[in-house]
């Protein structure tokens, strides 16, 4: 039984570009095929699940009083090379 369910309703989407390993890309595509959905849907749902489950992140958001307007988008801090 899949953890993520296929989409029932399409929401307004934004475009996001990211780089992932080839292995991760293939697993993403296979998982999307497995649940009869698209790769962007799988990524969105996985992130939603992550954000819901992470209690520390929930506390962080509560402190930030998140506003979803584009003008107040969070600053992205680049990660240092590992």
C-alpha positions as CSV (number, residue, x, y, z in Angstrom):
1,X,0.0,0.0,0.0
2,X,1.5,3.3,-1.0
3,X,2.2,6.0,1.6
4,X,1.2,8.8,-0.8
5,X,-2.2,8.8,-2.4
6,X,-2.8,9.9,-6.0
7,X,-4.0,13.4,-6.5
8,X,-7.7,14.2,-6.4
9,X,-7.6,17.9,-7.1
10,X,-5.1,20.1,-9.0
11,X,-4.0,23.2,-7.0
12,X,-2.2,26.3,-8.3
13,X,1.4,25.4,-8.8
14,X,4.8,27.2,-8.9
15,X,7.9,26.1,-10.7
16,X,10.9,24.9,-8.7
17,X,14.1,23.6,-10.2
18,X,16.4,21.3,-8.3
19,X,19.2,18.8,-8.9
20,X,19.0,15.3,-7.6
21,X,21.1,12.1,-8.1
22,X,20.2,9.9,-11.0
23,X,19.2,7.2,-8.6
24,X,16.8,9.5,-6.8
25,X,15.3,10.6,-10.1
26,X,14.6,7.1,-11.2
27,X,13.0,6.1,-7.8
28,X,10.9,9.3,-8.0
29,X,9.7,8.4,-11.5
30,X,9.0,4.7,-10.5
31,X,7.1,5.9,-7.4
32,X,5.0,8.3,-9.4
33,X,4.2,5.4,-11.8
34,X,3.4,3.1,-8.9
35,X,0.8,5.5,-7.5
36,X,-0.4,6.6,-11.0
37,X,0.6,10.2,-10.4
38,X,3.2,12.7,-11.7
39,X,6.7,13.3,-10.3
40,X,5.9,16.8,-9.2
41,X,2.9,15.5,-7.3
42,X,5.1,13.0,-5.5
43,X,7.6,15.7,-4.5
44,X,4.9,18.0,-3.3
45,X,3.2,15.4,-1.2
46,X,6.5,14.1,0.2
47,X,7.5,17.7,1.3
48,X,4.0,18.3,2.7
49,X,4.3,15.2,4.8
50,X,7.8,16.1,5.9
51,X,6.7,19.6,7.0
52,X,3.7,18.2,8.9
53,X,5.8,15.6,10.8
54,X,8.7,17.8,11.7
55,X,7.8,19.3,15.1
56,X,10.8,21.6,15.3
57,X,9.9,23.0,11.9
58,X,6.3,23.6,13.1
59,X,7.7,25.6,16.1
60,X,9.9,27.5,13.7
61,X,7.0,28.4,11.5
62,X,4.9,29.5,14.4
63,X,7.6,31.9,15.5
64,X,8.0,33.2,11.9
65,X,4.3,33.8,11.5
66,X,4.5,32.6,7.9
67,X,2.9,34.8,5.3
68,X,2.4,33.1,1.9
69,X,2.8,36.2,-0.2
70,X,5.5,36.2,-2.8
71,X,6.8,39.6,-1.5
72,X,7.7,38.0,1.8
73,X,9.3,34.8,0.5
74,X,12.0,33.3,2.8
75,X,15.6,34.0,2.1
76,X,17.4,30.9,0.8
77,X,20.7,30.3,2.5
78,X,23.1,28.3,0.3
79,X,24.6,25.2,1.8
80,X,28.3,25.0,2.1
81,X,30.0,22.2,0.1
82,X,30.3,19.1,2.2
